[in-house]
């Protein structure tokens, strides 16, 4: 599954911050993730007290579908 910047996603699980699981957020990355983020997508707007999180593709699903 691939994502683009601005996609709304549901965080199924998140090793970076388990509090984000079950919440929705928005993909920030304009290009597919690389070695700097260890292949993880940056997801923002997850929650008021949760900053941007890094999630692997298998931890995300499209929220709009």
C-alpha positions as CSV (number, residue, x, y, z in Angstrom):
1,X,0.0,0.0,0.0
2,X,1.3,3.4,-0.8
3,X,0.5,6.8,0.7
4,X,0.9,10.4,-0.4
5,X,1.1,13.6,1.5
6,X,-2.3,14.7,2.9
7,X,-3.8,11.2,3.0
8,X,-5.9,10.5,6.0
9,X,-4.9,7.2,7.7
10,X,-6.0,5.0,10.5
11,X,-3.1,3.9,12.7
12,X,-3.8,0.2,13.3
13,X,-0.7,-0.1,15.6
14,X,2.4,2.0,16.1
15,X,5.7,0.9,17.6
16,X,6.9,4.5,17.8
17,X,4.1,5.5,20.2
18,X,1.5,2.9,21.1
19,X,-1.0,5.6,22.3
20,X,-1.5,6.4,18.6
21,X,-3.1,3.0,17.8
22,X,-6.7,3.4,16.8
23,X,-6.4,7.1,16.0
24,X,-6.5,8.8,12.7
25,X,-3.8,11.1,11.3
26,X,-2.4,12.7,8.1
27,X,0.6,11.6,6.1
28,X,3.3,14.3,6.0
29,X,5.8,12.7,3.7
30,X,5.8,13.9,0.1
31,X,8.1,11.0,-1.0
32,X,8.2,7.3,0.1
33,X,10.1,6.9,3.4
34,X,13.8,6.0,3.2
35,X,16.7,5.1,5.4
36,X,16.5,8.3,7.5
37,X,13.1,7.2,9.0
38,X,14.0,3.5,8.7
39,X,11.2,3.1,6.1
40,X,8.5,4.6,8.3
41,X,5.9,7.2,7.3
42,X,5.5,10.4,9.3
43,X,1.9,10.8,10.5
44,X,0.8,14.1,12.0
45,X,-2.4,15.4,13.7
46,X,-2.8,12.2,15.6
47,X,-3.9,13.8,18.9
48,X,-3.7,16.9,21.0
49,X,-1.1,15.4,23.3
50,X,0.6,13.1,20.7
51,X,3.2,14.6,18.4
52,X,3.9,13.3,14.9
53,X,4.7,9.6,14.9
54,X,6.6,7.3,12.6
55,X,4.7,4.2,11.4
56,X,5.6,1.4,9.1
57,X,3.3,0.8,6.1
58,X,1.8,-2.4,7.7
59,X,0.8,-0.3,10.7
60,X,-1.4,2.0,8.6
61,X,-4.5,1.8,6.5
62,X,-6.4,4.5,4.5
63,X,-9.1,6.1,6.6
64,X,-11.1,7.4,3.7
65,X,-11.8,3.9,2.2
